[in-house]
Amino acid sequence: MTHEFELKLKIIKHDRPYTSPINTKYVTAMREIYEGRLFHEVAKANGIYSGAISKKVIKMRQLFKSLANKKYLPDDIAGKFKSTAKNLREIEQMMFQC
């Protein structure tokens, strides 16, 4: 379903295969970072390369930011997308402080 919306909203090109920006391993890592654990400790504990985590965070933030800027979305939904993008930006800033 997400892939269909990304195609419809022209976030991705029509010939690009589906790849989800969300992976539970990365979501768990982001939650731990947001809760205050150090970025490098989270990466090591979850067995994830730290660059891969930051790349996923950036991709997800860009997706939510793009969705929030669509003019035909109701304000409440756009606001939730903006809020999520803001939270992901905060996670990015925490990651780069380490």
C-alpha positions as CSV (number, residue, x, y, z in Angstrom):
1,M,0.0,0.0,0.0
2,T,2.8,2.4,0.9
3,H,4.5,1.8,-2.5
4,E,1.2,2.6,-4.3
5,F,0.9,5.9,-2.5
6,E,4.6,6.7,-3.2
7,L,4.0,6.1,-6.9
8,K,0.7,8.1,-6.9
9,L,2.4,11.0,-5.0
10,K,5.4,10.8,-7.3
11,I,7.8,10.3,-4.4
12,I,9.4,7.5,-6.3
13,K,9.7,6.8,-10.0
14,H,7.3,4.3,-11.6
15,D,10.0,1.8,-12.6
16,R,11.6,1.7,-9.2
17,P,11.0,-1.6,-7.3
18,Y,9.4,-1.4,-3.9
19,T,11.7,-1.1,-0.9
20,S,10.3,-0.2,2.5
21,P,12.1,2.6,4.4
22,I,10.9,1.0,7.6
23,N,12.5,-2.0,9.2
24,T,11.7,-3.0,12.7
25,K,15.4,-3.4,13.5
26,Y,16.0,0.3,12.6
27,V,12.8,1.4,14.4
28,T,13.9,-0.2,17.6
29,A,17.3,1.5,17.2
30,M,15.8,4.9,16.6
31,R,13.5,4.5,19.6
32,E,16.5,3.6,21.8
33,I,18.4,6.7,20.5
34,Y,15.4,8.9,21.1
35,E,15.1,7.5,24.7
36,G,18.6,8.8,25.3
37,R,20.9,5.9,24.7
38,L,24.2,6.8,22.9
39,F,24.1,6.3,19.2
40,H,27.2,4.1,18.9
41,E,26.0,1.9,21.8
42,V,22.6,1.3,20.1
43,A,24.3,0.4,16.8
44,K,26.6,-2.1,18.6
45,A,23.8,-3.6,20.7
46,N,21.5,-4.1,17.7
47,G,24.3,-5.3,15.4
48,I,23.7,-2.5,12.9
49,Y,26.3,-0.4,11.1
50,S,25.8,3.2,12.4
51,G,25.9,4.6,8.9
52,A,22.9,2.4,8.0
53,I,20.9,3.7,10.9
54,S,21.5,7.3,9.9
55,K,20.7,6.6,6.3
56,K,17.3,5.1,7.3
57,V,16.5,8.0,9.5
58,I,17.2,10.5,6.8
59,K,15.2,8.5,4.2
60,M,12.2,8.3,6.6
61,R,12.4,12.0,7.5
62,Q,12.4,12.9,3.8
63,L,9.4,10.6,3.1
64,F,7.3,12.2,5.9
65,K,8.4,15.7,5.0
66,S,7.4,15.1,1.4
67,L,4.0,13.7,2.5
68,A,3.4,16.6,4.8
69,N,3.9,19.1,1.9
70,K,1.1,17.6,-0.3
71,K,-1.5,20.3,-0.7
72,Y,-4.5,18.0,-0.9
73,L,-4.0,16.3,2.5
74,P,-6.2,17.4,5.4
75,D,-4.4,19.7,7.8
76,D,-4.6,17.2,10.7
77,I,-2.9,14.4,8.7
78,A,-0.3,16.8,7.2
79,G,0.4,18.0,10.8
80,K,1.1,14.5,12.0
81,F,3.5,13.9,9.1
82,K,5.2,17.2,10.0
83,S,5.4,16.2,13.6
84,T,6.9,12.8,12.7
85,A,9.5,14.5,10.4
86,K,10.4,16.9,13.2
87,N,10.9,13.9,15.6
88,L,13.1,12.2,13.0
89,R,15.1,15.4,12.6
90,E,15.7,15.4,16.4
91,I,16.9,11.8,16.2
92,E,19.3,12.9,13.4
93,Q,20.7,15.7,15.5
94,M,21.2,13.3,18.4
95,M,23.0,10.8,16.2
96,F,25.5,13.4,14.9
97,Q,26.2,14.7,18.4
98,C,28.0,11.4,19.2
